[in-house]
Amino acid sequence: MKQTNLVTSAFAVLGAMLILFLAVPVAAMMLRESPGSLWSTLAESEVRAALWVSVGAAAISTAISAVLGVPLGYLLARSQFRGKTLVQAVVDMPVVVPHTVAGIALLTVLGPQGLFGGPAGRLGIRFVDALPGTVAAMLFVSAPFLVNAARAGFEAINPRLEKVSRSLGASPARTFFRISLPLAFRPIVAGAVMSWARAVSEFGAVLVIAYYPRVGPTLIYERFTSFGLGGSRPIAVLLLIISLALFIALRTSAPGVKATNGGVRGA
Amino acid sequence: MLELEDVSKRWSAAFSHHGINLSVGDGEFFVLLGPSGAGKSLLLELIAGFHSPDAGRIRIRGRDVTNLPPEKRNVGLVFQDQALFPHMTVRENIAYGLKGRVAGKEAAAERTERAAVMFRIEGVLDRPADLLSAGQRQRVALARALAIQPDLLLLDEPFSSLDPPLRQDLWREMKALHEKTGVTILHVTHDRGEAAVLGRRVAIIRNGRIEQVGADWSVFDEPVNQFVAEFTGGRNIYAGEARVAGEDCEFTSGSLTIVCVHKLHGPCKALIRPENIILSREPIHTSARNQFHCVVESLLSLGDVCEVTGRLGEHRMTSVVTARSVEDLEIRRGIPLYFSFKASSVHLFRDTTPPE
């Protein structure tokens, strides 16, 4: 039989309290809704539209994060440059900025008179109360997850693999696409899933810059203020189910190479 | 073949390479030997092209490669940890460098097979690279580096992580391979045994400086300073004064006077390799002109051989003999023995070891 000591038991009790606090409200909320009420809520076009905007805008934001963030993650993992600490601090900053503050900051530059909003407006791109605004808000709050996951993924690769690749005649670009990227693929996908989940859950920043088109959380808030708990809960449960389902599906089926000792430093 | 001309590089406030000059001939098996932290691996990285030197030139086959990126140098590289691409099969690993080098898929496949046969890994070609034994991994790394037919093969402590029997197998294979292919090899190690077995020429590096370069025997038998003497396993090193007297040279250190062939005058050090000292119960009459009657102070068994240290006044003298001789001569602590060596076995050097 496995031995347990007092410390382990005490930690287990403390940990269990936290786990219950996290799991019970979510479970209770889901159990209060019948499949019938969920189905009829899903039949509302307004609800379906909001859920689509949430899922779709988060996907676009994650794609932008990946295209811009994976290269940044690689630089942070492999290069030494002046101001690297500052760059890393900027990457981490959105995590500590309150969401409404992020929204106001974005509105300042993306609004019609803003630094980017003005020129973009002349090209016909509007951020305020439009999908680009929703995507911008989501990108701001979710990008750190992808950049940091990519950085950690690249850092875990033995730098000698890249050196050998170069010595065998591969250019830096070929080395990146044949060696570094495939080996960091799993952590990057995991980071993308986290980034997507964070984007779907964003409310404050989205609310400030783009009330419309309504995302799931905005609609839930609107229903809550007008109709109370009973009126908002079915949408809340729907959003939760969709998020969890996609989250679990992506986390478990992430393609790519297994993390093996051969690719990890110090193996 | 490979020439380093006054190569300098400041890596940090604490470590630099200072004016490294090195020349490796075509087809040579050259060993760079030094303690850890001496800058061996960083020097390989300069030669492979991952960093540029601050000053000096690097030439491979007469071509100045100082400012060429690694992929343009045609240099094979094998690391201690093998660095196999874990997401590829053995075949893909070996064929990796053939893209753009060998025209046509069939030619590349054939070259891959040939490299695999040479290293006896043709049976595991389709296995994932991370499911191999340590010896197979090292053979794949060597096959992959040699498949590109490099001008120069750089080996960075390739056998250090292997167990001794396997390491010795690979030494033999490496020597055979070198004789067969004639590829120029620059091999980095901190193991003087490995250097003695593999290298035709050896350079001793310490603290970013080359201390001595020469044929393996000359570096081991005729060190230029105390560091090289000690690092290459020298045991009997005495500080004293030498005086040329007619045909010979006489070296004195306290009560110890040694006759040597090697001529030097003034303050210097004398080195006698333990394996050149013969032990006997009775005085022997041979060409060995130095004979000392010492009392055995300690015995240290090293498996097949045994280190016997005798005491002679204020000095100690160590000889290495076979375990069999220890039995035959009934060597024990406290017994008197004759330690004899030839005048030609004594190497004198000025101690020019610069401070750390």
Interface residues (C-beta under 8 A of the other chain):
Chain A: N158 R160 L161 K163 V164 S165 R166 S167 L168 G169 A170 S171 P172 R178 I179 P182 L183 V257 T260 N261 G262 G263 A267
Chain B: E45 A48 G49 F50 P69 P70 E71 R73 N74 V75 G76 L77 F79 D81 A83 L84 F85 P86 H87 Y96 G97 K99 G100 R101 A129 D130 R144 A145 I148 L154
